[in-house]
Amino acid sequence: MEQVCRHCGALVGADDHYCARCGAALQAAPEATPVRTARPPRQQPADPPPPARRSPWWTVLWTLLPLAAVVAILIMTNPSRHAYARWLADQVTSARPALAARLSAGAAPTSLARATIAQNELIFTIFDTRVHGFRVDVLGIFDHFVPLGPSPID
């Protein structure tokens, strides 16, 4: 049985291992070629999913939470009328001995507390004290007192 050279198409003998015309190696018998199974097409790596967006209520929550904490601290540290009266009595005693003498000796904080109008705004208080021709407006916030305007105590 004669073969045909795959490279040049020349007829070659059945026992020949090389083509006489081109010198290409011949196969003695066609071998069964392995059947290739079809591979699924190679998929491109998928783009990573976009980052999950937080819903707007999370943004509102994280904005309001610190604000609520600050308001809670302000409410808890809003000074009382009696704390203000003690502070003012100390200020008057050290800066204005004449006025302190006009106030009853041990009852100065009580007298000042009665002469004080407190405007409590929940997170701060404005104290307005008028006694013996003496007037002072003070802001009370964070358990501290801040005179508003020039202090008549000095």
DOVEX-505115 format. One record per residue (C-alpha): residue number from 1; x, y, z. Coordinates in Angstrom, 2 decimals, always signed. Example, Ala and Ser with C-alpha at 12.3 -4.5 7.8 and 13.67 -1.06 7.14 Angstrom:
<atoms>
1 | +12.30 | -4.50 | +7.80
2 | +13.67 | -1.06 | +7.14
</atoms>
This chain:
<atoms>
1 | +0.00 | +0.00 | +0.00
2 | +1.43 | +3.31 | -1.08
3 | +1.39 | +6.48 | +0.94
4 | +1.29 | +10.09 | -0.02
5 | +3.81 | +12.52 | +1.52
6 | +1.98 | +15.07 | +3.57
7 | +4.51 | +17.79 | +2.81
8 | +5.01 | +17.55 | -0.96
9 | +2.25 | +15.16 | -2.14
10 | +4.68 | +12.63 | -3.76
11 | +3.88 | +8.92 | -3.79
12 | +6.12 | +6.92 | -1.45
13 | +6.35 | +3.23 | -0.65
14 | +4.59 | +1.61 | +2.30
15 | +7.88 | +0.64 | +3.95
16 | +9.61 | +4.01 | +3.44
17 | +10.21 | +6.11 | +6.51
18 | +11.25 | +9.26 | +4.59
19 | +9.96 | +10.91 | +1.41
20 | +12.44 | +10.44 | -1.51
21 | +11.44 | +13.80 | -2.99
22 | +11.49 | +16.19 | +0.06
23 | +13.03 | +14.07 | +2.83
24 | +10.16 | +14.59 | +5.27
25 | +9.55 | +11.89 | +7.85
26 | +6.59 | +9.68 | +7.06
27 | +4.20 | +8.05 | +9.46
28 | +3.91 | +4.32 | +9.07
29 | +0.22 | +4.26 | +9.86
30 | -2.00 | +7.07 | +10.79
31 | -2.28 | +7.15 | +14.53
32 | -5.51 | +7.83 | +16.19
33 | -5.46 | +11.39 | +17.30
34 | -6.75 | +11.92 | +20.76
35 | -10.15 | +13.48 | +20.84
36 | -10.03 | +16.82 | +22.50
37 | -12.95 | +17.67 | +24.63
38 | -14.28 | +21.11 | +24.12
39 | -13.24 | +23.41 | +26.89
40 | -15.58 | +26.06 | +27.95
41 | -14.35 | +29.42 | +26.75
42 | -11.98 | +31.05 | +29.16
43 | -13.87 | +33.66 | +31.00
44 | -12.39 | +37.01 | +31.73
45 | -12.07 | +37.65 | +35.43
46 | -15.19 | +39.40 | +36.54
47 | -14.83 | +42.97 | +37.69
48 | -15.11 | +43.15 | +41.43
49 | -18.57 | +44.20 | +42.50
50 | -18.85 | +47.86 | +43.36
51 | -18.51 | +48.59 | +47.05
52 | -21.76 | +48.34 | +48.89
53 | -23.23 | +51.77 | +49.41
54 | -24.58 | +52.48 | +52.79
55 | -28.12 | +53.57 | +52.83
56 | -28.74 | +57.24 | +53.69
57 | -30.06 | +56.43 | +57.15
58 | -26.56 | +55.21 | +58.18
59 | -25.15 | +58.56 | +57.17
60 | -27.83 | +60.33 | +59.16
61 | -27.20 | +58.06 | +62.14
62 | -23.43 | +58.63 | +62.15
63 | -24.00 | +62.37 | +61.85
64 | -26.61 | +62.62 | +64.58
65 | -24.94 | +60.26 | +67.05
66 | -21.99 | +62.58 | +67.88
67 | -24.32 | +65.56 | +67.93
68 | -26.62 | +63.78 | +70.38
69 | -23.62 | +62.91 | +72.56
70 | -22.53 | +66.58 | +72.70
71 | -26.07 | +67.70 | +73.55
72 | -26.30 | +65.06 | +76.30
73 | -23.01 | +66.26 | +77.79
74 | -24.21 | +69.87 | +77.66
75 | -27.45 | +68.93 | +79.41
76 | -25.64 | +66.98 | +82.14
77 | -23.15 | +69.81 | +82.76
78 | -25.70 | +72.66 | +82.74
79 | -25.04 | +74.35 | +86.10
80 | -27.81 | +74.90 | +88.63
81 | -28.93 | +78.20 | +90.14
82 | -27.43 | +77.22 | +93.50
83 | -24.05 | +76.34 | +91.95
84 | -24.11 | +79.75 | +90.26
85 | -25.02 | +81.50 | +93.53
86 | -22.08 | +79.81 | +95.32
87 | -19.72 | +80.82 | +92.49
88 | -21.00 | +84.42 | +92.51
89 | -20.74 | +84.66 | +96.32
90 | -17.08 | +83.59 | +96.08
91 | -16.48 | +86.18 | +93.35
92 | -18.21 | +88.96 | +95.30
93 | -16.48 | +88.09 | +98.56
94 | -13.02 | +88.25 | +97.00
95 | -13.56 | +91.27 | +94.70
96 | -16.15 | +93.43 | +96.45
97 | -15.92 | +93.15 | +100.22
98 | -18.29 | +96.10 | +100.71
99 | -21.04 | +94.34 | +98.73
100 | -20.30 | +91.05 | +100.51
101 | -20.75 | +92.81 | +103.86
102 | -24.19 | +94.08 | +102.79
103 | -25.26 | +90.51 | +102.03
104 | -25.99 | +88.44 | +105.09
105 | -22.79 | +86.75 | +106.14
106 | -23.57 | +83.03 | +105.85
107 | -26.57 | +83.41 | +103.61
108 | -24.85 | +85.16 | +100.68
109 | -25.41 | +82.25 | +98.24
110 | -29.06 | +82.01 | +99.27
111 | -29.57 | +85.78 | +98.92
112 | -27.89 | +85.76 | +95.51
113 | -29.91 | +82.73 | +94.39
114 | -33.14 | +84.57 | +95.27
115 | -32.00 | +87.69 | +93.43
116 | -31.13 | +85.73 | +90.29
117 | -33.30 | +85.11 | +87.25
118 | -32.16 | +81.99 | +85.43
119 | -33.07 | +81.45 | +81.80
120 | -32.51 | +77.73 | +81.42
121 | -32.06 | +76.85 | +77.75
122 | -31.50 | +73.12 | +78.50
123 | -27.90 | +73.05 | +77.23
124 | -26.83 | +76.30 | +78.89
125 | -28.27 | +78.84 | +81.32
126 | -28.09 | +82.62 | +81.36
127 | -28.09 | +83.99 | +84.90
128 | -29.18 | +87.61 | +85.54
129 | -28.49 | +88.80 | +89.08
130 | -29.57 | +92.17 | +90.50
131 | -28.88 | +92.93 | +94.13
132 | -28.06 | +96.23 | +95.94
133 | -27.44 | +98.18 | +92.70
134 | -25.21 | +95.40 | +91.46
135 | -26.08 | +93.62 | +88.19
136 | -24.26 | +90.83 | +86.38
137 | -25.20 | +88.55 | +83.48
138 | -23.40 | +85.22 | +83.36
139 | -23.50 | +82.27 | +80.96
140 | -23.43 | +78.88 | +82.66
141 | -22.20 | +76.03 | +80.46
142 | -20.10 | +72.85 | +81.01
143 | -20.26 | +73.48 | +84.81
144 | -18.43 | +76.78 | +84.27
145 | -19.53 | +80.40 | +84.46
146 | -18.62 | +83.04 | +81.89
147 | -19.46 | +86.67 | +82.62
148 | -21.20 | +88.35 | +79.69
149 | -19.84 | +91.82 | +79.05
150 | -17.62 | +93.72 | +81.44
151 | -17.71 | +92.16 | +84.86
152 | -18.91 | +94.56 | +87.58
153 | -17.21 | +92.35 | +90.17
154 | -13.66 | +93.35 | +89.20
</atoms>
